Amino acid sequence: MRATMLSAIFLKEWLKVRWVWLGLLVLHVGMLVYLLLGIRHQFRVEHSEMIWYWAFELRRLLYEPIQYLPLLTGVLIAIAQFGPEMLGGRFRLSLHLPLRADLLVWSWVGFGALMGALLALLDAAALYWIIASWFPHEAAVSALRTALPWLLGGWIGYFGATLALLEPAAPRRLIYLGLSAAFLALLYQHRGYQEYDQVLPVLIALALLLIPAVILPAHRYRHQR
């Protein structure tokens, strides 16, 4: 019974986000192709030694154009999922399904996070392949480690937008948005490669706290007067 219910929930979530997700997939592929062509063009018009100097002496990130792509993805998926639910009180009706409210909400956010994670994996795999096509393996690994805060930004964007959308009280909604913006600001302070290596485990641990946090606004929404 529970498995059937969850399958129906996942199907419903897919129907809500499918066009946004497919549009984001096209955007991600387009940005990655743009990155590939941009780096290839630089190697065609400049000497390899000069590009090496830009990348590793001046610490210029050749893949910076994709840094905000995961964040945009997380926010748009959250809006596609929970924007329609908040219109006309449909979210309240969903909370009365024969399934524990916490499992119901976690199934929703789990599906949304999975959709974002698939695009993040595409970004990571493509970034590694693009950098490894012109630079040593170590440079490709460094690119992934440098981009990890950006990928985490997608997680924060998704859960921050979800908290704000589910929260029935406007003051708390502003607090969630402010905290999410502050967290995101921490993730985009880089000036070079792998600057977050030491602190990233702490940031990831804090980001995981958003998983149980989404239950609180859902509970308040269900029991508001």
N, C-alpha and C positions, 0 to 999 in steps of 0.2 A: 504493500500500500504506500509506504513512504517513498520507495524507489519510483513508483509510478508518479507520485505527486512531484518529486524533484525533477523527473524527466519533463513533466508538463511545464514546470516553472522555467527550466532551462530553455525549452522551446519558446515560451512566451518572451523570455529575455532576448533570445536571438532575434525574434521577429521585431522587437523594439529597436535593437541596435544594428541590425544587419546593414542598412544602407549607410549609416554613419561609419560603421566599421569598414565596409568595402571602400567608401570614399577615402577614409584614412589610409587604407592599404595602398590605394593608388597614390596618395600623397607621399607616403613613406617611400614607395618604390621610385617615384619621381625625384624626391630629394636625394636618394642614394645614387641614382643615375647621374643627377646633377653633380654630386660630389665626385663620382668616378670620372666624369668627363672633365671636371675642373682640374683635378689632380693630373690627369693625363695631358691636358693642355699645358699645364705648367711645365711638365717634363719635356714637352715638345718645343716650347719657346725659350726655356731657360736651361742653363747647364745644370747637371745633376748636383754638382758641388754647391752651387748657389742655393738650390732647394734644400739640400742637407743643412746648409748654414742657417737658412730661415727656420727650419723645423727644429733643429737641435741646439743651435747656438743662441738664436734669438727666441727660442721656445714659442714659435708661432704654431698654433693649432690649425692644421690644414683641414680638419673636419668640424670646425666650429659651426658651420651653417646648420648642422642637425641638432644643436644642443637643446633647443626648445621644442623639438618635435615630440618627444615623449610627454612633456608637460601638456601640450595642446591635445594630445591623444587622450590622456587621462581625463581631462576636464570635459571633452566632448562626449566621451563614452558615458560619464556620469550624468551629463545633461540628457543624453538620449535615453538612458535607463530610467532616471527618477523624475525628470521634468514632466513627462506625461502622467506619471503616477500621482503627482501632487496636484494635478488639475482635476477639479470636480470631485475631490475626495476619494479617488480610486485607491489611493494608498491605504486608507482606513479599511476599505472593503477587503483588500488583499490580506491584511493582518488578521482577518477572521477566518482564514482558511484552516482546515483541520491539520495544522502543523504548528509546532512550537514557534513563537514569534522570533526567538533568537536564531533558530535554524533557518527560518524563512528569510530573514534579513541577510544572514551570512551566505545563504545560497545565492541571493541576488548579487551581493558584492563580490562573492567568489567568482561568479560568472563574469562580471564586469572586469575584475582584476585579471582573470585569465585571458580575456580578449585583448587587454592592454599588454599583457605579458607576451602574447604571440607576436605582436608588432615589435616589442622591445627585443625579443630574440632575433627577429629579422634584422633589426638595426645592428645588433651586436655581431651577428654572423657576417653581414655585409660589410660592416666597418672593418672587421678583422681581415676579410678577403681583400678589400680595396687597399688597405695599408700594406698588407703582406705582398701585394702585387708589385710594389715599388721599393719597399723597405724591408729590412731583416725581420725575422720572426719576433725578436725582442721589441721592435717598434710597434708591431701589430698588437702584441700583448699590452704594451704600455698604453696604446690608444684605447683598448677596452677598459683598462683600469682608470684611465682618465675620464672616460664617458660614463662610468658607473654612477656618479652623482646625478648626471642628467637622466639616466634611466630611473633612478630613485625619485627624481622629480616627477616622473609620470605617475608613480605610486601616490605621492603626496598630493598631486593635482587631482587624481581620481577620488581619493578618500576625503580630501578637503572639500571638494565640490559636493560629494555625497552627503557629508555631514551638514553642509549648509542647506542643501535641498531638503533633507529629511527633517531638519529642526523646525518646529512650529513657532518658536519664539524669535522675533527679529533681533533682540539684543544678543542672544546666544549665537544666532546665525552670523552676526558681525564678528563675534569673538572667534568662531571657527575659521572664518575667512582671514582674520588678522593673524591667527596663529599659523595657518597654512602658508600665508604670504611670507611670514617671518622665517618659517622652516625652509621655504623655497629660496629665500634670499641667501640663506647659509650655503645652499647647494650650488650657487652660481657666483662664488667669490674667487674662482680659480684664475690664475695668471700663467699657468704652465701645466706641465705634465704631472699626474699622480699626486697632486697636492692634498688629496683627501685620504690617502692610503691609511694613515694612522687613526683618523677620526671616523672613517666610514663605518666600521662595525658599530660604533655608538649610535650613529645616525640611523642605521638600519634597525637597530633595536628599538629606538624611539619611534620609528615609522611603523613598526609592527604593533605598537600600542593602539594604532588607529583601527585595527581589526575589532577588538572588543568595544572600542569607543562608539562604533556606529549603532550599537544596540541602544545607547542612551537616548538619542533623539527619536528613534523609532518608538521606544517605550513612552516617552513624553507625548509623542503625537497620538499614540493609541489611547492614552488616558487623559488627554487634555479635556477640559470642560468646555 
